Amino acid sequence: MNPLKKLAGQTAIYGLPTIIGRLLNYLLVPLYTRVFLPGEYGIVTELYAYVAFLFVILTYGMETAFFRFANKAEFKNKVFGTSLLTLIVSSAFFLIAVLLSAPFLSLQLGYEGHPEYVKWFAMILAADAIATIPYANLRFKNKPLRFALVKITNIAANIGFNLFFILLCPYIIAQNPEGELAGIIHLIYNPKIGVGYIFISNLIASILTLIMLIPEMPLRKLNINMQLLRQMLKYSWPLLIFGLAGIVNETFDRVILKHLLPDKSDAMAQLGIYGACYKISILMTLFIQTYRYAAEPFFFDQSGSKNARETYSAMMHYFIIVCLFIFLGIMLYIDVVMLFVGKDFREGAGVVPILLLANLFLGVFYNLSVWFKLTDRTKTGAGISLAGAAITLVLNLILIPIMGYMGAAWATLICYASMMIMSYIIGQKHYPIKYNLKGALKYSILSLAVYLISVLLVPETGWLRYLINTFMLLGFAAYVFLSEKQRFRSVVNKAF
């Protein structure tokens, strides 16, 4: 099978439930931003930023190590049990430690009186970390239907319980506070918990997911091969550094924002606004995350092919084109897209184009990362991410006190652009790939020109704005198609 066709198929198979799930979860944002105040949503933004950081620590690169060693004949039947049991043990120690220290941790985080937040998130993290290897094994064994079923169940549970606790329960009580049904609801619902029901819904979904994955964890395979574990940890620890640095780049702004803003009284509201507008880059984020899901095992699978480097180049080329379409699709209709969040959150619209471009650079970096994963130079990859983390830290400390959350957005953009450039320069020395830089630059400049024309010359409101912007988007699409016609035809002929 043509490798690009295979990648597209795997992206669709494994990405569809991920896309649908994340899209539906993101669609909860309009609910949150209309039910909760910006300051309350700021709590959600901050705690999930911590979760992202801790999840990387708890999985310490074992998912990528699983894919790396599962293809080696001498370890084929030992990788699953070794990686899974290792994660179970480490997650159990983490959970016990956090549960015992929850009151202290909640005080340090500024949530005195809510140690339950810390406990809930510890349980979510432990369950999700353990589930990482069974999920990876389903992908490795090409069980897309089972994978999709578990994913969709998790999504449905999370959304369902969010709607139940945040919408249905208050509605039933408001309709007839003294009624029999309201009395039953009061047994399981407490209005004072508020945003805590977002966390409770997530916890229920995570536990349900873990229960569904139990059949994928046969006891007879749960043993640790110490020789294999040492090799896996040697391979994965730089990936842990890489992941931690990446999470610093991705979430540090939301962790530190409230501490750096001059006006502390409005800090949580500003954090909530920034967090909600960050979600506007949903389509770009969804595409990149879904692409990564299929691309990582695909990179290793294609590494032995004689046309591997040509394939990686083509992947990058089409990846950039799709991301540019997403950028224009969002920014040419930004006034409509901003209806996604509540009215109190729309003042943060200025960060959207900056964050979209930042995500595009991050996606390019993920494509470029193939060189250090295939050459086992994960330490170099970790070094690049650490450099990016340093840029993030310094720029956030400088820009946020001056520019507020706009400074955080610019720091993110500069960080990812720097990492992309560093990875390309170093990668060309160790694993040279002939990327189509001319095409990428041409389409990028053209898409930015279309965006700037829309901002500077097109009317701000009215039907004429949508007409002109649609015409420009279609014109961009036609130009890309005509420019890529021969390449498209070549790919189709190879695929069929």
N, C-alpha and C positions, 0 to 999 in steps of 0.2 A: 504494500500500500504506500502511496505517496506520503512522505513524512508530514508535509503541511496539511494534507487532508486528514491525516491521523490526528495531528494536533488540534485541528478545528473540531473533529469529532469528539475528542476527549474533553475539549473545552466546553462543548455543548452538553455532553453527558454528565460530567462532574460539576460543571459550572452552572447548569440550569437550576438545580435546587439551591445552590449557593446564591445565584442572582435573585431568584424569587424570594428566598429567605431574607436576604439582606435588604432587598427592596421593600418587602412587607414590614420588616423591622424598622427600616428608615421611615416608613409611612406612619409609624407611631409618633414620630417627631412632631407632626402637626397637632396630634392629640396632646402630647406633653406640653408644647409651647402655647396651647390654648387653655389647658387646665391648670398648669403650674406657672408661677411667676418666674421671671428671669433668674432671680436669686435662688429659687428652689431648683430650677433646672441646672443651675451652676453646680449644685451638689452632685447631680447625676454625671455631669461632664467631668468633674474632678475625680470622682471615685472610679469611673471607667478608665480614666487615664492611668490611675494607679494599677488597675487590673491588667491592662495591656502590658505594663512593665513587669509585673509579677508573673504573668503567664509565660513570658519568655524565660524567666529564671527557672520556673518550675518544669519547663519542657527541655531546657538546656540543649537545644539543637538535635534532640534524639529523633525527630521526625525525618530530617534530612539524612541523618546517619542511618536510619532504617532503610531508606531507599538506596543509599550508597552500598550498604553491605548485604542487602537482600538479594542483589544480583550476583554476589560472589558464591560460587558453588560450595566452597568449604564451610560456609556459614549459613547456607540457605535455610536449614531447619532450626537454627538456633537464634536467629535475629529477633523474631517476634517475641519469644518468651523472655529473652534477655532484656530487650528494650522496655517491654510492658511491665515486667516485675520491678525493674529499676525505677520506673516512674511511679508505680504504686507505692513503693517503700518511701521514696522521697516526698511524695504528696501527702502520705500519712503523717510523716514527721512535721511537715509544714502545717497541716491542719491542726494537729494537737498543740503546736507552739502558739499559733494565732488564737485559738479558742481560749487558751489559758491566759493570754495577755491582752485580750480584747478591750477591757476597760481602759488600760493604759494607752493602747494604740489609738482608740477613739478620741481620747483626750488630746493626744499629740497631733492628731489630724484636724482638730477643731470641731469635732462632733461629740462633745461631752454630753452624756445622757443618751447616746445612741450607740452603745457597744454592739447592738444587734446588726448594725450595718457591716461592721468588721467581720462578725461571725458569718453572716450570710455570704459575703464575698469570699471568705476563706473556703467555704464549702463549694461555692461555684467554681473557684479556681482549681481545687483539688479534683473535682469531678471532670472538668474540662481537660485538665492535664492528662489524666488517666485515659480519657477517651481518644487522645491524639493518636496513639499507636493502632488501636482497632480501626479507626477511620483510615489511617495510612495503609493498613493491610487490605482493606476493602478496595482501595484504589490500586494497590499493587497487584491484587488478584483479579482485577477487572470485574468487580461486582457492582456495576453502576446502579442497578435497581435497588439493591439492599442499601447501598450508600445513600441514595436519594430518599428512600423510605425513612431512614433514621434522621436524616437532615430535615426533611419536611415535618416529621413528627415534632422535632425539637422546636422548629419555627412556629408550628401551629399551637403548641402548648404555650410558648412564650407570649405570642400575640393574644391567644384566647384568654389567658389569665390576666394579662394587662387590661384587656377590654372588660373582663369581669369585675376586677377590683376597682379600676379607675372610672369606668362609665356605668356599668350595670348596677353595682351595689349602691352607689350614691343615688342613682335614678330611682331604684325601688324604694329606698328609704325616704326620698323626697316626695314621692307620690302618696305614700300612706305611712307616715312615721310610726303610727300605733298599730299598724296591721300585723297579721300573723306572719306574713312573708318577711316583713321588715324585721320582726323579732328573730327569725331564723338567720337572716343576713347578719344581724348584729353579733351572732355567735362566732362568725368567722371574719368579720370585717370591723375595723376600727378606723374611723376617719382621721385620727391623729397620726396614723402611720404615714399618710400622704405619699411622698415620693418613694417611700420604702417599699411600696407595692410593685414598683418597677423591678426592684432587686429580688423580691420574693418570687415574682413571675419567672425571672431568669433562673433562680435556684430550682424551682419546680421543673422547668424544662431541662436543665442540666442533669438533674437526678434521673428523670425519665429517660433521657438519652443514654446514660450510663447503664441503666437497667436493660434497655434494648440491645446494647452492645455486649452484654454478658455472654450470649451464645457464641460470640466471636472471640472469646477468651477462654479456650479449653484449659482446664487445670493441668492436664498432662504436658502441656507445652510451656507452663509457667515455671521455668528454671533459668538461672543465670549462669551463663558460660563466662567465667572470669577473663579468659584470654580474649574473647570477643568483646566483652565490656570495656576492657582496657583500650582496645583499638577504636571502639566506637566513641569513647570519651575523648581519646586523643584527637579524633577527627572532629568531634562536635564542640569541644570547648571553645575553639576560636569562633564557631558559629554562635555560641552563647554571647560572646563579646560583641560579635557582629549584630546579633539580635537586640542586645541591650542598647547598643549605640543607636540602632535603628529606631527603637522605641523612644529613646531620648529625643531623637530628631522628630519623631511623630507626635509625641504626647507631652514633652517637657513644657511646652508653652502653656498647656492647660493646667499643669501642676503648679507652675510658678506664677502664673498671671496675677492671681489675687494678691500675692505677696509683693509684687513690683509696681502695681498701680498706685499712683499717688493718693487717690481718693478711696480709702479703705471702706467707707460706708457704702459705696456703689460697686465694690470689687466683684462680689458674687454675681450681681446682675450682669456686669460686663462679661464675666466668664460664661454665664449662661447664653448671652447673645452670641459670643464668639463660637461657643460649642454648637449652637443651633445652625449658624451660618456655615460652619465647617461641614455640616451634613449636606449642604447644597451641592457639594462636589460629588454627590452620590453616584452619578452615572460613571464618572471617570474612575472613582474608587472601586465600584462594583466590577467594572471591566478589568481593571488591573488585578484585583484580588482573584477573580475567576480565571484570568489568564495565568496567573502564577500557580494556581491549583493544578492546572494541566501541564504547565511548562516545566515545572521542576522535575517530575519523573521523566518527562519527555526529553529534557536535556541529557540525562544519563542514558536513556534508551537509545538516543541517536548518536552518542559519542563515538561508537565504533564504526559508523557509516563513513564511507569515503567522501560523501558530499555533506558531511556534518556542518562544516563551517559555512558553506553556501546556504544551507538550511537555516542556520542561526541568523545569517544576514537578512534573509528573506523575512524571517519572523520579526526581526526588529523593524524592517521597512513597513510592513503592514500594521504592526503595532502602533507606530507613530501616526500613520494615516488615520487609523480608527480614533486615536486619542484626540487628534486635531478636529475631527468631525464632532466628537463629543464636546470639546471646548466651544466650538462655534454654535452647536445646537443649544447649549446652555446660555451662553453670553448674548446671543442675538435675541433671545426671548427671556432675558433675566427678570423683567418686570413680572412676567407670568410665573416664572420659576420661584420667585421670592414669596409667592402666595403659599408655598410649602410650609413656611413657618408663620407663627402668630404675629400680629401687628407689632407687638412690643419688641420683636426680635429683628425686624427688617432693617433697622438702621445699620446693621453690620454687613450690608450687601457689598460694600467696597472690598471685602477680603476675598470674595468668591473668585474673580479672575486670577488673583495672585495664587490662591490655593490650587486652582485647577492646573495652572502651569507647573506649580511645585509637584503635583501628583504625576504630571506627565514626565517630568525629569526623574522622579522616583521610579516610574515604570521603565524608563530607558535604562536606569541603573540596574534594575532587576534583570533585564535582558543581558546587560553587559556582564553581570556577575557569573555567567556561565564559565568564564575563563578560569576563575580561581576555584570554582567547585569541581571542575573536571581535571584540573592539574593539582588538586589537593593543596592549593596555596590559600587555605581558608584563613591563615594568620594574616595574610596580606589584605584579604577582604575585611577582616576584623579591623585592621589598621585604618582602612579607608573609612569605615563606619565610625571609628573613634575620632578620626579627624572631623568628620561631619558633626559628630556630637559636640566636639569642642567649639565648632563654628556656631552651632545652635545655642549652646550655653552663653557664649560671649555676646552674640547678637541679641539674644533675648534680654540679657542683663542691660545692654546698652539701649535697645530700641523700645522696649515696653514702657519704661518710665517716661519716654519722650512721646511715643506715638500710640500707646495703649495696645489694643489687640491688633491694630494694623502693623505694628512693629513685630508682633509675633508671626504674622502671616509672611512678612518680608524675610524674616529670619529663616522660616521654613523653605521659602523659594531659593534663597541664596545657598542654604545648606545642601539641598538636593541637587542643585546645579553644580556645585563644587564636587560632590561625590560622583556625579555622572562624569565629569571631566577627568577626575583623578582615575576612575576605574577604566575609562577608555584608554588613557595614555599608558598606564601600567599594563593593562591587558594586552595591548598591541605588541608589547615586548615579550610576553610569555605565551600567549595563545592568539596570534594575529588573525583577525577576521576582517575581510574586506566589506565593511559596511557602506551602504549607499548614503554617504554624508551629503553629497550634492542634492539628492532628492529630498532628504530630511530637511535641509536648510531651505530649499525652495518652497516646500509646502508649508513650513513653519512661518516663513516671512509672509507668504500669501495669506495664510489664515489670520495672522496678526493684523495685516493690512485691512482685511475685511472687517475685523473687530473694531479697529480704530475708525474706519469710515462710519460704521454704525454708531459709534459713540460721538463722533465729532460732527458728522454731516446729516445723519438721518434724524427726523423728528423724534422727540422723546416719547410721545404718546400718539395714539390714533392708529387707524387701519393702514395708513400709508407706511408707517414704521414697519408693520408686520409684512406688508407686501414687498417693500424694498429689501428687508432682511432675508425674506424667503427667497427672493430672486438671487441675492448674493450667495446664499447657501447652496442653491441649486447650481449656480455658476461655478462655484468652487468644486462641487461634486463632478460636474461635467468636465472641468479642466483636469481633475485627478484621473477620471476614467480615461480620457483621451490620452493623457500622458502615460498611463499604466496599461494601455490596451494590449500591447504586445506581451508584457509580462503576465498580465491576467490570462491571456490566451495560452501562454506557455504552461502556467500552473494548472489550468483546466485540462489541457491535453495530457500532462503527466499524471493528473489525478484520475482521469477516466480513460 
